[in-house]
Amino acid sequence: METPFRPKSEPHQLAEEIRRRIDAGEYAGRLPGIRRLMERFGVTRTCVEAALGQLESAGVLTLAGGRRAPEVVAGGAGAPREGTVVLHADPLERRTGDHREILLALEAALPGPVLRLSLPAGDDMAGRVVERVLETGCRRVVAMDHAPAVVAALARAGRVVVAAGTTGDTGTASQVAVSHELLVRGALRKAFEAGHRRVSFPLWRRRPEVAASVRAWMADEYARHGYSHSPRFDAPEAEGRDPQALHRTLRELLRHTPPTALVASDFAQWLGTVGVLGEAGLRLPRDMSLLCLCSAPEWESATPTPAHFRLPVRELAEAVAEALAAAERGAPPRRQMIAPEWVPGRSLGPPR
């Protein structure tokens, strides 16, 4: 079947023209301001802003904000340029808690200029992600929470790459991340120290390799402390990632072998767990204690205050910067796992 012809939108055409002029060397450093671009190309402000947004997403330029002119980051193809790309899956405004702080800390710690590039992290987008990063021309890349295949492909393309938070073996690039194993084991130990003997950790079935690891860590910690362990109820699995699936799993858990403490892996699980406990007439921490493996801005107004772990922002940013510098010197890739920080909260109390 023949593909129908679709003319390019006006912002797309303008973006291509600005990109052509950057590649030709006509535009370097800072571009003309938005008003001057409107006059030069005879287009609206909306069109100019849309075109600049496309170029920013492609890593060609960075928008300085306010009334300042956009800054050209990279021009045409050629040798990799100075500068560092921070590749992440979610835009800054959608990142919460420690993840937002880490992104900002990285930008302060890495050699500049630093270009923030937000691209989807799915495996089906890996090829396009690599292409977009290479288009920036920057020779240093910090990939946050992206697939090992993306990291390995960028390393093969001659970029100096460090993976931050990436799970799985990248093979050819250094990795720096907060240890998920230390998070899980740390949560269990904090619950055991508070006097709990039945601690449950609901899991998402869509990540079977993660579920298997968590079960193994839980079994080891139970055995280490001399307590009995029931895999079926200590690590139940939710069928999907939607709230209804989690609610079904928690309700089933409460009907059979109610734990005295629960561990939630993320903020969505925290909210779902609190909702189910409320429906059952249970309160925290009187009837059940709750720990979380992450932090979020909402913690500040939560009642009771959640017991949770947070990411060591400064330590993580410094470790990534050091790994990037070592990679530039030609040091062999290494994997560095960092311990999380414990934040006591009133949601964890002794069992009744």
N, C-alpha and C positions, 0 to 999 in steps of 0.2 A: 504494500500500500504506500502510495506516495505521500510524503509528509507535506502538509499544507504550508505555504509561505506565511510567515508572521513577521511583519515589520518590527524593527527594534523600537522601543519606546524612546521618547525624547531624552529623558535622563540617561538612558543607556548609551545613546549616541553621543551625548555630551561627555559622559565618562570616558568613552573610547577616544574622543578628540583630545581631552586633557591628558589622557595617558599617552597618546601619540606625541604630544608636545613635550611631555616629561622625558620620554625615551629619546627624543631628538635633541634634548639638552636645552630647549627653549625655556622650560620652567625648571628651576633648580632652587633649592633652599625653600623659601616660602612662595606659595602661589599668590596671585592677585587676590584681593579681598572679594567677598561674595558679590558686593555691589558692582565692582569692576568686571567680574565675570558675567554678571547679568547684562551689563552694557555691551561687553565685547561680543557675546554670542547671541544677544537679543532674545534671552529666555527669562522666565520668571524665577523668583527666589526659590520657590518650591522645587523647580527643576534643578537648579544649581545645588541645593542642599541634598537632593536625592542622588545626584551624580557624585558629589563628594562623599556621601555615605557609602556608595558602592565602592569607590576607590579606597576608602578607609577599611572596609571589610576585606578588600583584596590585599591590604597591606602596602598600598602604593603611597599613601600619605596618612598623616595623623591630624585630627582636628584639634586645634589648640584651645578652643572654647571661647566664649564671649565674642568680641568683634575682631579678634586677631585672625590673620590670614592662615589658611591651612599650610602645614609644613610637609614638604616632599621628603619621604623616607627613603625611597629607592627608585631608581630609574629603570632603564632597559636591561636586557639580559647582559651578563658579563660576570666578572669575578665577584664572589660574595662580598658584600660591603660590611663595614663596621656597624655594630648595633646588635641588639638582642631582641628576638621575637619571644613574647610570652604567649604561648598557645593554650587556650582554655576553652571549655565547652560552653559555659554560660556567660553572658555579658555581666559586667561588674554590677549593674543595678539589680540583677537577679540572683547574685550570690549572697549568701547570708552568713552571719557569724564569723567563725574563724577563717572560712574560705575567702571571704572578702578581705579580711585583714592580711592574709597570706599573699594575695594577689598584689596588694599595695606595698607590702614589705618587700616582695620580690622586685618590684619596679624600682624601689629605692636602693636595693642591694646590688643589682645587676649592672654590668657595664653598659653605658648608653650609646646612642639613644635607644630607649626601650619602646618597642611597638607591641601593643596589646592586640591580639588577634583572636576573636571568638568564632570558633567553628564547631559543628556537631562532632560528637565523639564516636558515633556508630561505626561499626566495621564496614558497612556499605558505603561510607563516605571517606574511607581512608585515602583512596587515590586522589580525590578532589582536595582533601585537606593538605596532603603533601604538595600538590601542585600550587595551592594558594600560598603556602609558606615559602616555597622556592621563589615565587613571584616577588616576594618582598626584597630579595637580594641580601638579606641579613645572614651572616655566617654563623651566628650563635642562636640556639633555640632552646627554650625551656618549655617542655610539653607537660601541661598539668592534666592528669586524669585522662590521657588519650591512650589509644590502643598500642600495645608493643609493636605492632606492624607499622604504625605511623612513625614511631620513634626510630625503628630499624631502617625504614626507607629513607628518612632524612639523614641518618648517619651514612648510609651508602651513597647519598648524593653529595657528600663532602661537607655537611654541616656539623658543627660542634654541638652535640645534643645532650641534654640531661632530662630524664623523665622524673617529674615530681608527682607522687601519688599514684603512679601507674602500677597496676597489678599485672603480674606475668613477667616473664623473662624477655628483656629487650635484646639481649645477646651482645649488641655492639655499642651500647650507651650506658652511662652510669644512671643509677636510680636512687632517689631520695624520697622516703615516705615515712609517715607515721605507721608503726607496726600494728596491723589489725589483730595479730595474735596477742600482743601486749594489751590492746584494748579489751579483748574478750577475757583473757586471763585476769586482767586487773579488775574488771567488773565482778567476776566471780569471787575473787579474793576479798574485795571490799564487802560483798554480801556475806561471805563466810565470817569475816571479822565482826560483822554486826550481829552474828548469831544465827543466821539463816542456814537451813539445811536443804531446802527445796528451792532451787533457783532455776527459772525457765528462761529460755532465749528463743522467742519466735523467729523463724527464718523464712526467707522468700524462696519459693521453690524454683524460680527462674534461674537461680545461680547455684546449681547442684555442687559445683566444685567448692564454693564458699561454704555451703551447708556442711559438706563433708569435713572440711577443715575445722569449722566451729564445733561440730560434734566431737571430733578427736581432742580438741583442746579442753572441752568441757569434761569429757571422760577422764582425762589426765588430771585435771584440777580436783574433780571429785575424789579420785583415788588418792591423790596427794594429801588431801585433808581427811581421808578415811571415812567418807560418806558414801552411801549407796547412790547409784545413778540409774535413771530410767530414760534411755534415749528417746522413747516415744513421747514422753511428757516433758522432759527437760529441754528438748529442742524440736517443738512442733513446727510444721511447715504450712505457710499460707499458700493457697493454690495460685494466686495471682498477686499483682502489686496494688490492686484497688482496695479501698477501705473495707468493702463488704467481705472480701476474702480474709482480711486480717481479723475482722469482727467474728466471723465464723470460727476461725482457728482459736481465738481467745475464749469465746464462749464454750467451745468444746473442752478447752483446757480447764476452765473453771468448773465444769460439770464433773470431770473425772478425778484428776489429781491436782487440786489447786496448789500452786506454789505459794510460798510466803514472800518471794521477791521475783520480779521480772526485770529482764534486761532488754531495752529497746535499742535497735541499731541506728535509728535516725529519727528526725523530728516527726515524720509522718506516723511512725510506729508509736511514738510517745503519745501523740494526740489520740490515735486509735485506741491505745490501751487505756488512757484516762477515760475516754468515752464509754468503753465497755464496762469498766469498773463502776462508773457512775450509774449505768443502767442496772447493774447488779446490786446497787446500794452499798458498794464498798468505798472506803476512803483511804487516801494516802496520808501518812504511812501506817495508819492504825491497823487496817485490814490487810494491806499488802504494800511492800516497798517497791520502788521503781527507780532503776538506774538507766542512764542513756549514754551511748558511746559518742555523742556529738554535742555541740553547743549551738545555740541560735539566739538571735536578739530577743526573741519572745521569752527566753528564760527569765529576763529581768523582772517581768511582771507576773510570772507564774506563781500560783499558790497551790501546794507548798513549793518552796524553791527546789528545783530539781538537783539531784545528785548526778553529776555527769563528768565526762572527760572533755578537755579542750585540746586543740592542737597547739604545740609550742611554736608560736608564730615566728618569733625572732630566730630561734634555733634552726627551724626549718629553712627560712630564707637564707641564713648564713651558710647552712650546709649545701644548699643548691648553688649558691654563688661560688663556694669553694670547689664543688664538684665540676662546675663549668670551667673554672680557671685550671683545674688539674687536667681536664680533657683537652684544653687548648695546649697544654704543655706536652701532650701525647701520652699521659698516664693511662694505664689499662683501666677499663670500665670496672666500677665497683658498685655494690649494692649496700646502701646505708639505711637501716631502719631506726627510727627515732621513737623514744618512749613518749606517750601522751602525758598530759598534766591532769591530775585529779582535782575536781572542784566539789567539795562536800556540799550537800544540800539536805533539806528537811524531808525530801521524799524517801530517804533511806533511814529506816529506824529498826529497832530490834523486833523480831517476830513475836506475835502474841500466841 
